[in-house]
């Protein structure tokens, strides 16, 4: 898997799977071009609202809301980077910075420097979306997030944060897979 090229070893992770009764090419296309603003679940919506609260309070003026947000849009923002893709099978994205603080501070790092990135007090998120055949006409879809931290103190601080947010992250991951499955249908 391509994600192993960037995070064979990691400090924290979350993985969600979903069997979808559609062929892999249809599911991959829906997943790869998913509008992230269409992802909905009560838990996911609440988690995203709470996560954005510090930024909204800091600005005192609501940030401009995009009308569409795809994975390619995230890459275009330069906060996230496309690390690799096996078209029709797996796509891997990554981001670096301080993403466990109330106000997220991303540090754009080019894909070719991503593996070696190790600035103290920072971390890396590696996110993989993959699709495999499952039976004759179905697909097994996997959303895999792996996090590596660049030093022991940051690892301990992030560990406290992760224990709190992991259930919400998994809810967002499940909602993402369900939304892509609906769009593939």
C-alpha positions in Angstrom: 0.0 0.0 0.0 1.2 3.5 -0.8 0.5 4.8 2.7 3.2 2.4 4.0 5.7 4.4 1.9 5.1 7.4 4.1 4.0 5.9 7.4 5.0 2.3 7.8 5.7 3.2 11.4 3.4 5.7 13.2 2.4 6.8 16.7 -1.4 7.0 16.4 -3.9 5.7 13.9 -7.6 5.1 13.0 -8.9 2.8 10.3 -12.5 2.4 9.0 -13.8 0.0 6.4 -17.1 -0.3 4.5 -18.3 -2.9 2.1 -20.1 -1.2 -0.8 -22.3 -3.0 -3.3 -20.8 -1.3 -6.3 -17.7 -2.1 -8.4 -14.3 -0.7 -7.3 -14.0 1.8 -10.2 -17.3 3.5 -9.4 -16.5 3.6 -5.7 -13.0 5.0 -6.2 -14.3 7.7 -8.5 -16.9 8.8 -6.0 -14.4 8.7 -3.1 -11.6 10.5 -5.1 -13.9 13.4 -6.2 -16.0 13.6 -3.0 -17.2 17.1 -2.0 -16.3 17.1 1.7 -19.0 19.6 2.4 -21.6 17.0 1.6 -20.4 14.7 4.5 -23.1 14.6 7.1 -23.8 12.9 10.4 -24.8 14.4 13.8 -21.5 13.4 15.4 -19.4 14.5 12.5 -21.2 17.9 12.2 -20.8 18.5 15.9 -17.2 17.6 15.8 -16.4 19.9 12.9 -18.4 22.8 14.5 -16.5 22.4 17.8 -13.1 22.1 16.0 -13.7 25.3 14.1 -14.9 27.3 17.1 -11.5 28.6 18.3 -10.8 30.0 14.8 -14.2 31.6 14.5 -13.7 33.2 18.0 -10.3 34.5 17.0 -11.4 36.1 13.8 -14.6 37.5 15.3 -15.9 37.6 11.7 -17.0 34.3 10.3 -14.6 33.0 7.6 -15.8 32.8 4.1 -17.5 29.4 3.6 -16.5 27.5 0.5 -19.3 26.1 -1.7 -17.3 23.0 -2.5 -14.3 21.3 -1.0 -12.6 18.3 -2.6 -9.4 16.5 -1.7 -7.8 18.3 -4.7 -9.0 21.6 -3.2 -7.2 20.7 0.0 -4.0 20.1 -2.0 -4.4 23.4 -3.9 -4.5 25.2 -0.5 -1.0 24.0 0.1 -1.8 22.9 3.6 -2.2 19.3 2.4 -0.1 17.5 -0.2 -0.8 14.6 -2.6 1.8 12.0 -1.6 0.9 9.3 -4.0 -1.8 7.6 -6.0 -2.5 4.2 -7.5 -5.4 5.4 -9.8 -8.6 3.4 -9.2 -7.1 1.8 -6.0 -5.5 4.2 -3.5 -4.8 7.9 -2.9 -2.6 9.2 -0.1 -2.5 12.8 1.2 -0.5 14.3 4.0 -0.2 17.4 6.1 2.4 18.7 8.6 2.3 21.2 11.5 0.5 21.6 14.9 -2.9 20.2 14.3 -3.8 19.3 17.9 -3.8 22.9 19.2 -7.0 25.0 19.4 -6.0 27.0 16.3 -4.4 24.7 13.8 -1.0 25.7 12.3 -0.3 23.9 9.1 3.3 23.9 7.7 3.2 23.2 4.0 5.9 20.7 3.0 6.4 19.5 -0.6 5.8 15.8 -1.2 9.4 15.1 -2.0 10.4 16.4 1.5 7.5 14.8 3.4 9.2 11.6 4.5 12.1 13.4 6.1 10.1 16.1 7.8 10.8 16.1 11.5 10.6 19.6 13.0 10.3 19.4 16.9 6.9 20.3 18.3 5.2 19.3 15.0 3.7 16.2 13.5 2.6 14.6 10.2 -0.9 13.3 9.3 -1.0 10.7 6.5 -4.4 9.8 5.1 -5.2 7.0 2.7 -8.4 6.2 0.9 -8.4 2.9 -0.8 -10.7 0.6 -2.7 -10.3 -3.2 -3.2 -12.6 -5.7 -5.0 -14.8 -7.6 -2.6 -16.6 -10.5 -4.1 -17.9 -10.3 -7.6 -19.6 -6.9 -7.7 -18.7 -5.2 -4.4 -15.8 -3.1 -3.0 -14.1 -2.9 0.3 -13.4 0.8 1.0 -10.8 1.8 3.6 -10.0 5.1 5.2 -6.7 5.0 7.1 -5.3 7.9 9.1 -1.8 7.6 10.6 -0.1 10.3 12.7 3.6 10.6 13.5 5.0 13.1 16.0 8.5 14.5 15.7 9.6 14.3 19.4 8.7 12.5 22.7 7.1 15.5 24.4 4.9 16.3 21.4 4.0 12.6 21.2 2.8 12.7 24.9 0.8 15.9 24.4 -0.8 14.6 21.2 -1.6 11.3 23.0 -3.9 13.2 25.4 -5.5 15.1 22.5 -6.0 11.8 20.5 -7.7 10.0 23.3 -10.3 12.8 23.4 -10.8 13.3 19.7 -10.4 9.8 18.2 -14.1 8.8 18.6 -15.0 12.0 16.7 -12.4 11.4 14.0 -13.7 7.9 13.5 -17.3 9.2 13.2 -16.1 11.6 10.5 -14.3 8.8 8.7 -17.4 6.6 8.8 -19.5 9.4 7.5 -17.0 10.0 4.7 -17.2 6.4 3.6 -21.0 6.3 3.7 -21.3 9.6 1.7 -18.9 8.2 -1.0 -20.9 4.9 -1.1 -24.2 6.9 -1.6 -22.6 8.9 -4.4 -21.2 5.7 -6.1 -24.7 4.3 -6.2 
